[in-house]
Amino acid sequence: MVAILGYSREQIFEAVKAMYTSVAEAPNAPFHFPTGESACRVLGYPGEEIGQMPEALRASFAGVGYPFRAEAVQAGDTVLDLGAGAGNDSVVASRRVGPEGHVVALDLTAAMTRKLQTAARADGLDNVSVVQGSAERIPLADGSVDSITSNGMLNLVPDKRRAVREMFRVLRPGGRLQIADVVIDRPVTVDCEADPRLWVECVVGATVEEDFLAMFRDAGFEDIEVLRSFDYFAHSPSRQTQEIAASFGARSIEVGMRRGARAPSRVWQAAQRLNPQRAVASMWRRGAMGMANLTLALVACYGTLAAVSLLPLLGIGLALNEALWAGTIALFVVLAALAVAAGVKRASTPGPALLAAGGAGVVLYALFVEYSMAVEAAGFALLAGAAVWDIAARRRRQKQVLGLIGTTRAPGPPLPRTGG
């Protein structure tokens, strides 16, 4: 992934660094996500662990969950805290691994790493090393860590699959991963995901939960278990962020897993991503099932008609069961209309559903009452218009929710100015 719809990966990184520089240097400023000690308590950190965090680091906490619920970090481990931020989880991990263990705290933002480096020296955390770097290119050797902890990092990374492969690479076989991150139910399908400002708001860069877990399975992780799912954004001080999160079904999950013995082949991974079940689920979430079923109806109708006409020229006979033929076309037409109708809530208008019902009715009339190719074609045209309208209306609604076009939504606290 070299660019995200016109914005380079570097521009996304700059926006992320600018946002979290603000969290490091001005932790009391208003942010659209929970921060500080109150966020630790809301997310379930025990009071004892909060007390172990240096006050300066605690103020800049910006995690999205409590990854230690997975108990992946054990005494004597070499641990990678990936996307460490101010390093609060690094401090917790350093207490858990003890003097025989070691924690490598890696973060993209220089202000965060400086803050952790200063606090680590002041508190005598000799078993913590601080490194500035990217999750897409982890500067550690293969199989060099026993466990990884991560808290709210992956949703900010443009190339998530690469980051997951890097996690697999640096873990030893059988090594453990605990991660808390943001997932969504419905993907962002408008160009706003290319906007660095929106990317750092956590929702735009998030992944649908099923796809999030599949990335780890595809990379070779095993025993994947979701330990908790909760409404992280309900605690946001920004009403705008709460509304955006609710629209996309955004929430946090805490997951534990184990690295498998070896990475699956690239061919196997590609085959998993091309799984028809995944493709159908993805089209449904993106509102494309109406168009997909319409395409199948057109292929069943006119593709079969073309085959019946052309195959005899090649000396191939084709017996056509007209009832089965008409029934297949009707099935896909009805499925297309139902898929469009299912999008009424997402499109915020009944127009596409009504047009789809009309188009389906016209096609069915031509098939089963009085056939006319012109009437049938008109019905398909109406159904196509409904499918296109449905997709356009869904996209418009997403733009409204994200504030890209006019809306009456009440604003929340201002966001820090970011780069890009």
C-alpha positions in Angstrom: 0.0 0.0 0.0 2.0 3.0 -1.3 -0.8 5.5 -1.1 -4.3 5.8 0.4 -6.5 7.4 -2.3 -4.1 10.1 -3.1 -2.4 10.5 0.3 0.9 8.8 0.8 1.6 6.5 3.8 4.1 9.2 4.9 1.3 11.8 5.1 -0.8 9.5 7.2 2.2 9.0 9.5 2.8 12.7 9.8 -0.8 13.2 10.8 -0.6 10.5 13.4 2.7 11.9 14.8 1.3 15.4 15.0 -1.8 14.2 16.9 0.2 12.2 19.5 2.8 14.9 19.8 -0.1 17.0 21.1 -1.1 14.2 23.5 2.5 14.0 24.8 3.2 17.7 25.1 -0.3 19.1 26.0 -2.1 16.2 27.7 -4.7 18.5 29.3 -5.8 19.8 26.0 -9.3 18.6 24.7 -9.1 15.5 22.6 -11.8 13.5 20.8 -10.7 10.3 22.7 -10.4 9.6 26.4 -7.0 10.3 27.9 -5.1 10.3 31.2 -5.8 8.5 34.4 -9.5 8.6 34.0 -9.2 6.7 30.7 -7.1 4.1 32.5 -9.8 3.6 35.0 -12.6 3.5 32.4 -10.7 0.8 30.4 -10.3 -1.5 33.4 -6.7 -1.0 34.6 -6.4 -2.1 38.2 -5.6 0.8 40.7 -2.3 -0.9 41.6 -1.1 -0.8 38.0 -2.2 2.8 37.6 -0.3 3.7 40.7 2.9 2.2 39.1 2.7 4.6 36.2 4.8 7.7 36.5 2.4 10.7 36.8 3.8 12.4 33.6 3.2 9.3 31.6 -0.2 8.6 33.1 -1.4 12.1 31.9 -0.6 11.2 28.3 -2.2 7.7 28.3 -4.3 7.3 25.1 -5.0 3.5 24.9 -8.3 2.0 23.8 -8.5 -1.1 26.1 -6.7 -3.2 28.7 -4.6 -5.7 26.7 -3.2 -7.3 29.8 -6.5 -9.2 30.2 -4.9 -11.8 27.8 -2.0 -12.4 30.3 0.5 -12.7 27.4 3.3 -11.0 29.3 5.0 -13.3 31.8 8.0 -13.1 34.1 11.4 -13.2 32.3 9.9 -12.3 28.9 11.4 -10.1 26.3 8.4 -8.0 25.4 7.7 -5.6 22.6 5.3 -2.8 23.4 4.2 -1.9 19.9 2.9 1.6 19.5 3.9 2.3 23.1 2.8 5.9 23.2 3.8 7.5 26.5 4.8 4.0 27.7 2.2 3.3 30.4 1.8 -0.3 29.2 5.6 -0.6 29.0 5.8 0.3 32.7 3.1 -2.3 33.5 5.0 -4.9 31.4 8.3 -4.0 33.0 6.8 -4.9 36.5 5.4 -8.1 35.1 8.6 -9.4 33.5 10.7 -8.5 36.5 14.5 -7.9 36.5 15.1 -11.0 34.4 12.9 -9.7 31.6 13.1 -6.8 29.2 10.7 -4.4 27.5 11.3 -2.8 24.1 8.9 0.2 23.8 8.5 1.2 20.1 6.5 4.2 19.0 6.4 6.3 15.9 6.2 9.7 17.7 9.4 11.3 18.8 7.7 13.3 21.5 6.2 10.2 23.1 9.5 8.3 23.0 11.4 11.3 24.6 8.8 11.5 27.3 9.1 7.7 28.1 12.9 7.8 27.9 13.0 10.7 30.5 10.5 8.9 32.8 12.2 5.6 32.5 15.5 7.1 33.6 13.9 9.0 36.4 12.1 6.0 37.8 15.0 3.6 37.4 13.3 1.4 34.8 16.5 -0.3 33.7 14.6 -3.1 31.9 12.9 -0.8 29.4 14.5 0.3 26.1 12.8 3.0 24.0 12.9 2.9 20.2 11.4 5.2 17.7 10.1 3.3 14.7 7.1 2.1 12.7 5.0 -1.0 13.1 5.4 -1.6 9.4 9.2 -2.0 9.8 9.9 -3.2 13.3 13.7 -2.8 13.9 14.1 -6.1 15.7 15.5 -9.5 14.7 13.4 -12.5 13.7 12.1 -14.4 16.7 13.7 -12.0 19.1 10.7 -11.4 21.5 8.6 -13.7 23.7 5.5 -11.6 23.7 4.0 -8.4 22.2 1.5 -6.0 23.7 -0.3 -3.4 21.7 -2.9 -0.8 22.7 -4.7 1.2 20.0 -2.0 1.1 17.4 -3.1 -1.0 14.5 -6.1 1.2 13.5 -3.6 4.1 12.9 -1.4 2.0 10.6 -2.0 2.3 6.8 -0.6 -1.1 5.8 -2.1 -3.3 8.5 -1.3 -6.7 6.9 2.4 -5.7 6.8 2.3 -4.7 10.4 0.7 -8.1 11.4 3.4 -9.9 9.4 6.1 -7.9 11.2 4.6 -9.0 14.6 4.7 -12.6 13.5 8.3 -12.2 12.3 9.7 -10.8 15.5 7.8 -13.2 17.8 9.5 -16.5 18.6 7.4 -19.6 17.6 4.8 -20.1 20.2 5.2 -16.5 21.3 2.1 -14.6 22.6 0.4 -11.5 21.4 -2.1 -9.4 23.4 -3.8 -6.5 21.6 -6.5 -3.9 22.2 -7.7 -2.0 19.2 -10.6 -0.4 17.5 -12.9 -2.3 15.1 -16.0 -1.5 13.2 -19.1 -3.2 11.9 -19.5 -1.2 8.7 -16.5 -0.1 6.5 -15.8 3.4 5.5 -16.5 3.5 1.8 -16.0 7.2 0.9 -12.8 9.0 0.1 -12.5 10.4 3.6 -10.2 7.6 4.5 -7.6 9.4 2.5 -7.9 12.5 4.8 -5.1 12.3 7.4 -7.1 14.4 9.8 -9.9 11.9 9.8 -7.5 8.9 9.9 -6.2 9.9 13.3 -9.8 10.0 14.7 -9.6 6.2 15.1 -12.7 5.1 13.2 -11.7 5.8 9.6 -8.5 3.7 9.9 -10.2 0.9 11.8 -11.0 -2.5 10.3 -14.2 -4.6 10.3 -13.9 -7.0 13.2 -14.1 -10.2 11.1 -11.4 -8.8 8.8 -9.3 -7.7 11.8 -9.2 -11.2 13.2 -8.7 -12.8 9.7 -5.5 -10.7 9.2 -4.0 -12.5 12.2 -5.2 -15.9 11.2 -3.9 -15.4 7.6 -0.5 -14.4 9.0 -0.2 -17.7 11.0 -1.5 -16.7 14.5 -3.4 -19.4 16.4 -5.7 -19.7 19.4 -7.2 -16.3 18.7 -9.6 -15.3 21.4 -11.7 -12.1 21.8 -11.7 -11.5 25.5 -13.8 -8.3 25.7 -15.7 -6.0 23.3 -17.0 -2.7 24.6 -18.1 0.8 23.7 -14.9 2.7 24.0 -16.3 5.7 22.2 -19.2 6.2 24.6 -16.5 7.8 26.9 -15.3 10.3 24.2 -15.8 13.9 25.3 -16.8 14.7 21.7 -20.4 14.2 20.7 -19.3 14.2 17.0 -16.9 11.3 17.7 -19.6 9.4 19.5 -22.0 9.9 16.6 -19.4 8.8 14.0 -18.5 5.7 16.1 -22.2 4.8 16.5 -22.8 5.1 12.7 -20.0 2.7 11.9 -20.5 0.4 14.9 -17.1 1.3 16.2 -15.9 -0.2 19.5 -12.8 -1.6 21.1 -11.9 -5.3 21.5 -9.2 -7.0 23.5 -7.7 -10.1 21.9 -5.1 -12.7 22.9 -3.4 -15.2 20.5 -0.3 -17.3 19.9 2.2 -17.3 17.1 2.1 -20.5 15.0 5.2 -22.5 14.2 5.6 -21.1 10.7 4.1 -18.5 8.5 1.6 -19.8 5.9 2.6 -19.5 2.3 1.7 -16.4 0.3 -0.4 -18.5 -2.0 -2.4 -19.9 1.0 -2.8 -16.4 2.3 -4.0 -15.1 -1.0 -6.5 -17.9 -1.3 -7.9 -17.1 2.1 -8.4 -13.5 1.1 -10.2 -14.7 -2.1 -12.6 -16.9 -0.1 -16.1 -16.4 -1.6 -17.7 -16.3 1.8 -15.4 -13.3 2.7 -16.2 -11.7 -0.6 -19.9 -12.0 -0.1 -19.7 -10.6 3.5 -17.6 -7.7 2.3 -20.0 -6.8 -0.5 -22.9 -6.9 1.9 -21.2 -4.6 4.4 -20.3 -2.2 1.6 -23.8 -2.1 0.2 -22.8 -3.8 -3.1 -25.1 -6.8 -2.9 -27.9 -5.2 -4.8 -25.5 -4.5 -7.7 -24.0 -8.0 -7.4 -27.3 -9.8 -7.6 -28.4 -7.5 -10.5 -25.3 -8.5 -12.4 -26.0 -12.2 -11.8 -29.6 -11.7 -13.0 -28.4 -10.0 -16.2 -25.9 -12.8 -16.8 -28.5 -15.5 -16.2 -30.9 -13.7 -18.6 -28.8 -12.3 -21.4 -25.8 -14.5 -21.0 -27.9 -17.7 -21.3 -29.7 -16.2 -24.3 -26.4 -15.5 -26.0 -25.2 -19.0 -25.2 -28.4 -20.5 -26.7 -27.9 -18.5 -29.8 -24.2 -18.9 -30.4 -23.4 -22.5 -29.2 -25.2 -24.2 -32.1 -22.9 -22.3 -34.5 -20.1 -24.3 -32.9 -22.0 -27.6 -33.3 -22.9 -27.7 -29.6 -26.5 -28.4 -28.7 -28.0 -26.8 -25.6 -31.4 -27.9 -24.1 -32.9 -25.0 -22.1 -35.4 -25.6 -19.3 -37.4 -22.3 -19.7 -39.1 -22.6 -16.3 -35.7 -23.1 -14.5 -34.2 -20.3 -16.6 -37.0 -17.8 -15.7 -36.9 -18.9 -12.0 -33.1 -18.3 -11.8 -33.5 -14.8 -13.2 -36.4 -14.1 -10.9 -34.4 -15.3 -7.9 -31.6 -12.9 -8.5 -34.0 -10.0 -9.3 -35.8 -10.5 -6.0 -32.5 -10.8 -4.1 -31.2 -7.6 -5.7 -34.4 -5.7 -4.7 -34.2 -7.1 -1.1 -30.5 -6.1 -0.8 -31.4 -2.5 -1.9 -34.3 -2.5 0.5 -32.0 -3.5 3.3 -30.1 -0.3 2.8 -32.9 2.0 3.7 -31.5 2.8 7.1 -28.0 3.3 5.8 -29.1 5.4 2.8 -31.6 7.4 5.0 -34.1 7.5 2.2 -36.7 5.0 1.0 -36.3 6.0 -2.6 -33.9 3.3 -3.8 -36.0 0.6 -2.2 -39.2 1.8 -3.8 -37.5 2.0 -7.2 -36.0 -1.4 -6.8 -39.4 -2.9 -5.9 -40.9 -1.3 -9.1 -38.0 -2.6 -11.3 -38.3 -6.1 -9.8 -42.1 -6.0 -10.4 -41.7 -5.0 -14.0 -39.1 -7.8 -14.7 -41.3 -10.4 -13.0 -44.3 -9.3 -15.0 -42.3 -9.8 -18.2 -41.1 -13.2 -17.1 -44.3 -14.7 -15.8 -47.3 -12.7 -17.1 -46.7 -11.2 -20.6 -43.2 -11.3 -22.0 -41.8 -8.3 -23.8 -38.0 -7.8 -24.2 -38.5 -4.0 -24.0 -40.5 -4.3 -20.8 -37.9 -6.7 -19.3 -35.1 -4.3 -20.2 -37.0 -1.4 -18.7 -37.3 -3.4 -15.5 -33.6 -4.1 -15.4 -32.9 -0.4 -16.0 -35.1 0.6 -13.1 -33.4 -2.0 -10.8 -29.9 -0.8 -11.9 -30.9 2.8 -11.2 -32.1 1.7 -7.7 -28.8 -0.1 -7.0 -26.7 2.9 -8.1 -28.9 5.3 -6.1 -28.6 3.1 -3.0 -24.8 3.1 -3.1 -24.7 6.9 -3.8 -27.1 7.6 -0.9 -25.1 5.4 1.5 -21.9 7.3 0.6 -23.7 10.6 1.0 -24.9 9.6 4.4 -21.4 8.6 5.4 -20.0 12.0 4.3 -22.7 13.7 6.4 -21.8 11.7 9.5 -18.1 12.4 9.0 -18.7 16.1 8.5 -17.5 16.2 4.9 -20.7 17.8 3.7 -23.4 19.9 5.5 -25.0 18.3 8.6 -26.9 19.5 11.6 -24.7 17.5 14.0 -23.7 19.4 17.1 -19.9 19.9 17.3 -17.7 18.4 20.0 -14.5 19.7 21.5 -12.0 21.0 18.8 -9.4 18.6 17.6 -5.7 19.5 17.8 -4.3 20.9 14.6 -2.6 18.1 12.7 -0.1 17.9 9.9 -0.8 16.8 6.3 
